[in-house]
């Protein structure tokens, strides 16, 4: 069995586990004589499937490692699949501590979305670029991803707390502000899902476009640079020549050019991806709102009935407290040591470095406010949700929008 098959199998089993956890919580009304027993039995089954999925995922990881000859965390596909595996491992660890099946309804989808997002990137095994040919690759990337995985579980529990405690029927200014905040978080997740669905859809249809970039002054003998698009180009590189473009909705040429200040050979393609992600997110969000006939957060909130808010708050805090020192070691300390070896400096203000520092400072503030200022409940939950949105921007937004030393892949 090859690595791709094991990853697909893990993805399917994770989805089955998620559905089992949904049945565990939503099906309490089926067994009114022993609802808690129903939850425990189905929760145990969901845990078993989660462990089976993790075993398949680990099989993918080590099989690809053997195929590549190096740890498979060197590009966006490999790193995001590894992060998905770490999220599942973190979920299982936290679940074994607290035995809360409802956590599976929110933590598993985060891992599933991450794995689906990874699948939009090129999957071919690639040789390591010189900067990555170091044993620090294993140490830095694995520990950074492990820390982020516990942040993801903290996010899931924090979102659960907000869905449990926010008054979605309230009309006060505070209630409306909280409702909008939770709904924005749901929209953010929908945008990522829409992005994945859009990429898969156009890949399945075989869509492709290709542009020749303008030659730089004084570079007549240089090789002509080209840019490939997998999404219909709404924005083409400035002054570029269309080499190939399949018609889309009657368009045979892109309607816009990227602004002149947007530099870099892949900048226009990344802007095009961002536009498609937002458009797809708006469409999918609108469809889900039509089906639910209310906000998504208000539609999901009833699932939280009967959940102890204090327990969920504790789970969120403990997950972040576990992840923070691991993230500190991996994303900052080990990263700076490796940077000194690879580039001769501990710190260089690369976009990824800056946002890793912002993430670290944010969670430092979270722990300070929680432990010293008594920020528990809603305040703590909001910070856990916002913190993971910062993590996701660091992982996704920086790679899509900003170019840097850590940008090894793009869409």
C-alpha positions in Angstrom: 0.0 0.0 0.0 1.5 3.3 -1.1 1.6 6.5 1.0 -1.2 8.3 -1.0 -3.6 5.4 -0.4 -2.9 5.5 3.4 -3.5 9.2 3.5 -6.8 8.8 1.7 -7.8 6.0 4.0 -6.9 8.1 7.0 -9.0 11.0 5.7 -12.0 8.7 5.2 -11.7 7.1 8.7 -11.4 10.6 10.3 -14.7 11.6 8.6 -16.3 8.4 9.9 -15.1 9.2 13.4 -16.5 12.7 13.1 -19.9 11.3 12.1 -19.8 8.9 15.1 -19.1 11.8 17.5 -22.1 13.7 15.9 -24.3 10.6 16.6 -23.0 10.5 20.1 -24.2 14.0 20.9 -27.1 14.4 18.6 -28.5 10.9 19.3 -28.9 11.4 23.1 -32.6 11.8 22.5 -32.8 8.3 21.0 -32.0 6.8 24.4 -33.8 8.8 27.0 -33.4 6.1 29.6 -29.6 6.3 29.5 -28.5 9.3 27.5 -25.1 9.5 29.2 -24.4 5.8 28.6 -25.3 6.4 24.9 -22.8 9.3 24.7 -20.0 7.2 26.4 -20.5 4.2 24.1 -20.6 6.2 20.9 -17.8 8.4 22.1 -15.6 5.4 22.8 -16.4 4.1 19.2 -15.4 7.5 17.8 -12.2 7.4 19.7 -11.4 4.0 18.3 -11.9 5.2 14.8 -9.9 8.3 15.5 -7.0 6.1 16.6 -7.3 3.9 13.5 -7.3 7.0 11.3 -4.2 8.2 13.1 -2.5 4.9 12.6 -3.2 5.1 8.8 -1.9 8.7 8.8 1.3 7.7 10.6 1.7 4.9 8.0 1.4 7.6 5.3 4.0 9.7 7.1 6.6 7.0 7.5 6.0 5.5 4.1 6.5 8.8 2.4 9.6 9.4 4.5 11.0 6.1 3.2 10.1 7.1 -0.4 11.6 10.6 -0.1 14.7 9.7 1.9 14.0 12.7 4.2 11.3 13.7 6.7 8.2 14.7 4.7 7.7 18.2 6.1 9.6 20.2 3.4 6.8 21.7 1.4 3.2 22.9 2.0 1.6 19.5 1.1 3.9 17.6 3.5 3.8 20.2 6.3 0.0 20.5 6.3 -0.6 16.8 6.2 1.8 16.5 9.2 0.0 19.3 11.0 -3.3 17.4 10.4 -1.7 14.3 12.0 -0.5 16.3 15.0 -4.0 17.9 15.4 -5.5 14.4 15.5 -2.8 13.2 18.0 -3.4 16.3 20.2 -7.2 15.7 20.1 -6.8 12.1 21.2 -4.5 13.1 24.1 -6.9 15.7 25.3 -9.9 13.4 24.8 -8.2 10.7 26.9 -7.7 13.3 29.7 -11.2 14.8 29.7 -13.4 12.1 28.0 -15.6 14.8 26.2 -17.1 13.3 23.0 -18.5 16.7 22.0 -14.9 17.9 21.4 -14.7 15.5 18.5 -17.5 17.4 16.7 -15.2 20.5 16.6 -11.6 19.3 16.8 -11.9 16.6 14.0 -13.2 19.0 11.4 -10.2 21.3 12.0 -7.9 18.4 11.2 -10.0 17.2 8.3 -10.0 20.7 6.8 -6.2 21.0 7.2 -5.7 17.7 5.4 -8.1 18.7 2.6 -6.3 22.0 2.3 -2.9 20.2 2.0 -4.3 18.2 -0.9 -4.5 21.2 -3.2 -0.7 21.5 -3.3 1.6 19.5 -5.5 2.0 16.0 -4.0 5.2 14.9 -5.8 8.2 13.9 -3.7 10.7 16.7 -4.2 14.4 16.9 -3.3 15.3 19.2 -0.4 16.5 22.6 -1.2 19.9 23.5 0.3 18.4 25.5 3.2 16.4 22.5 4.3 19.2 19.9 4.3 19.7 19.8 8.0 18.7 17.7 11.0 17.1 20.8 12.3 14.3 20.2 9.8 13.1 17.3 11.9 13.4 19.1 15.2 12.0 22.6 14.3 9.1 21.6 12.1 7.8 18.7 14.2 7.8 20.6 17.4 6.3 23.8 15.9 3.5 21.7 14.3 2.9 19.9 17.6 2.5 23.2 19.4 0.1 24.5 16.7 -1.9 21.3 16.9 -2.7 21.8 20.6 -3.6 25.4 19.8 -6.1 24.0 17.3 -7.7 21.8 20.0 -7.8 24.9 22.2 -9.5 26.8 19.4 -12.1 24.0 19.0 -12.9 24.0 22.7 -13.0 27.8 22.8 -15.4 27.9 19.9 -17.6 25.3 21.6 -17.7 27.6 24.7 -18.8 30.6 22.7 -21.5 28.6 20.9 -22.6 27.4 24.3 -22.6 30.7 26.1 -23.3 33.5 23.6 -27.0 34.5 23.5 -27.9 34.1 19.8 -31.5 35.3 20.5 -30.3 38.4 22.3 -30.7 41.9 20.8 -28.5 44.0 23.1 -25.3 45.6 21.6 -23.1 43.2 23.5 -25.1 40.2 22.2 -25.0 41.4 18.6 -21.3 42.0 18.8 -20.6 38.5 20.2 -22.9 37.0 17.5 -21.0 38.7 14.8 -17.7 37.6 16.2 -18.7 33.9 16.3 -20.3 34.1 12.9 -17.1 35.7 11.4 -15.2 32.7 12.7 -17.7 30.3 11.0 -17.3 32.3 7.8 -13.5 32.1 8.0 -13.8 28.3 8.2 -16.3 28.2 5.3 -13.8 30.3 3.2 -11.1 27.6 3.7 -13.6 24.8 2.8 -14.7 26.7 -0.3 -11.1 27.2 -1.3 -10.4 23.5 -1.1 -13.6 22.6 -3.0 -12.9 25.2 -5.7 -9.3 23.9 -6.3 -10.5 20.3 -6.4 -13.4 21.2 -8.8 -11.1 23.0 -11.3 -8.4 20.3 -11.0 -11.0 17.7 -11.8 -12.2 19.6 -14.9 -8.6 19.9 -16.1 -8.6 23.7 -16.1 -5.2 25.3 -16.9 -3.9 28.7 -17.8 -0.4 29.9 -18.6 1.2 33.3 -18.9 4.6 34.6 -20.1 6.1 37.2 -17.8 7.6 40.3 -19.3 11.4 40.2 -19.7 13.4 42.3 -17.3 15.4 45.2 -18.8 18.9 44.1 -19.8 17.9 40.4 -19.6 17.4 39.7 -23.3 19.4 36.4 -23.0 17.5 35.2 -19.9 15.0 32.4 -20.0 11.4 33.5 -20.4 9.6 33.1 -17.1 6.1 31.6 -17.1 3.3 31.3 -14.5 0.8 28.5 -14.4 -2.7 29.0 -13.0 -5.0 26.2 -11.8 -7.9 28.6 -11.1 -9.4 30.7 -13.9 -7.4 33.9 -14.0 -9.5 36.9 -12.8 -6.1 38.7 -12.4 -3.2 38.2 -14.7 0.4 39.3 -14.1 1.0 42.9 -15.2 2.1 43.1 -18.9 2.1 39.3 -19.2 1.3 37.5 -22.5 -1.4 34.8 -22.5 0.1 31.5 -23.7 -2.8 29.3 -22.8 -6.2 29.9 -21.2 -9.2 27.7 -21.4 -12.4 29.8 -21.7 -14.4 30.3 -18.5 -17.9 31.7 -18.5 -17.2 33.2 -21.9 -13.9 34.8 -20.8 -11.0 34.2 -23.0 -8.8 36.8 -21.5 -8.5 37.8 -17.8 -10.7 40.9 -16.9 -7.9 42.5 -14.7 -4.2 42.9 -14.5 -2.4 42.9 -11.2 -1.4 46.4 -9.9 2.2 47.5 -10.7 3.2 47.6 -7.1 2.4 43.9 -6.7 5.9 42.4 -7.3 7.1 38.9 -7.7 6.5 36.2 -10.4 3.7 34.5 -8.4 2.2 37.6 -6.8 -0.7 37.9 -9.3 -1.5 34.2 -9.0 -1.6 34.5 -5.2 -3.9 37.5 -5.5 -6.1 35.5 -7.9 -6.3 32.6 -5.4 -7.3 35.0 -2.6 -10.1 36.5 -4.8 -11.4 33.0 -5.7 -11.2 31.9 -2.0 -13.3 34.9 -0.9 -15.8 34.6 -3.7 -16.2 30.8 -3.1 -16.5 31.4 0.6 -19.3 34.0 0.1 -21.2 31.7 -2.3 -20.9 28.6 0.0 -21.7 30.7 3.1 -24.8 32.1 1.4 -26.0 28.6 0.4 -25.5 27.4 4.0 -27.4 30.4 5.3 -30.3 29.7 3.0 -30.4 26.0 4.1 -30.2 26.9 7.8 -32.4 30.0 7.5 -30.4 31.6 10.2 -26.8 32.3 11.1 -24.6 29.2 11.1 -23.5 29.8 14.7 -27.2 30.0 15.8 -28.0 26.8 13.9 -25.1 24.9 15.5 -25.5 26.3 19.0 -28.3 23.9 20.1 -25.8 21.0 19.8 -24.1 22.6 22.9 -27.2 22.2 25.1 -26.3 20.1 28.1 -22.5 20.7 27.8 -20.8 22.0 30.9 -19.3 25.3 29.9 -16.7 25.2 32.7 -15.4 21.9 31.5 -15.0 23.2 27.9 -13.3 26.3 29.2 -10.8 24.1 31.1 -10.2 21.9 28.1 -9.4 25.0 25.9 -7.0 26.4 28.5 -5.2 23.1 29.2 -4.7 22.4 25.5 -3.1 25.8 25.0 -1.0 25.5 28.1 0.4 22.2 26.7 1.0 23.6 23.3 2.6 26.9 24.3 6.0 25.6 25.6 6.2 23.1 22.7 5.6 26.0 20.2 8.1 28.1 22.0 10.8 25.5 21.5 9.9 24.6 17.9 8.9 27.9 16.3 11.2 30.2 18.1 14.2 28.6 19.9 14.9 25.8 17.5 14.0 28.0 14.5 16.6 30.7 15.5 19.3 28.1 16.0 18.6 26.7 12.6 18.5 30.1 11.0 21.9 30.9 12.5 23.3 27.8 10.9 21.6 28.2 7.6 21.7 32.0 7.0 24.2 33.2 9.6 21.7 35.1 11.6 19.3 34.3 14.4 16.6 36.7 13.2 15.9 38.3 9.8 12.4 39.8 9.9 11.2 37.3 7.3 7.3 37.4 7.2 7.0 33.9 8.6 9.4 34.7 11.4 7.5 37.9 12.2 4.1 36.1 12.3 5.5 33.2 14.4 6.7 35.9 16.9 3.2 37.5 16.8 1.6 34.1 17.5 4.0 33.5 20.4 3.3 36.9 21.9 -0.4 36.5 21.5 -0.5 33.2 23.4 1.9 34.6 26.0 -0.7 37.4 26.5 -3.5 34.8 26.7 -1.7 32.8 29.5 -0.8 36.0 31.3 -4.4 37.3 31.2 -5.8 33.9 32.2 -3.5 33.3 35.1 -2.8 36.8 36.4 -5.9 38.7 35.5 -8.5 36.0 35.9 -9.7 36.1 32.3 -11.8 32.9 32.2 -15.0 32.0 30.4 -15.9 34.2 27.4 -12.8 36.4 27.5 -10.5 33.3 27.5 -12.6 31.7 24.7 -12.4 34.7 22.5 -8.6 34.8 22.9 -8.3 31.1 22.0 -10.4 31.6 18.9 -8.5 34.7 17.8 -5.2 33.1 18.5 -5.8 30.2 16.2 -7.0 32.6 13.4 -3.6 34.2 13.8 -2.0 30.7 13.5 -4.0 30.0 10.3 -3.0 33.3 8.8 0.6 32.5 9.5 0.3 29.1 7.8 -2.0 30.1 4.9 -2.2 33.9 4.5 1.5 34.5 4.7 2.1 31.8 2.0 -0.6 33.0 -0.2 -0.1 36.8 0.2 3.5 37.4 1.3 6.7 36.1 -0.2 9.6 35.2 2.0 12.3 32.7 2.7 9.7 30.2 4.1 7.4 30.3 1.0 8.3 27.1 -0.7 4.9 26.5 -2.4 1.9 28.4 -3.6 -1.4 28.0 -5.4 
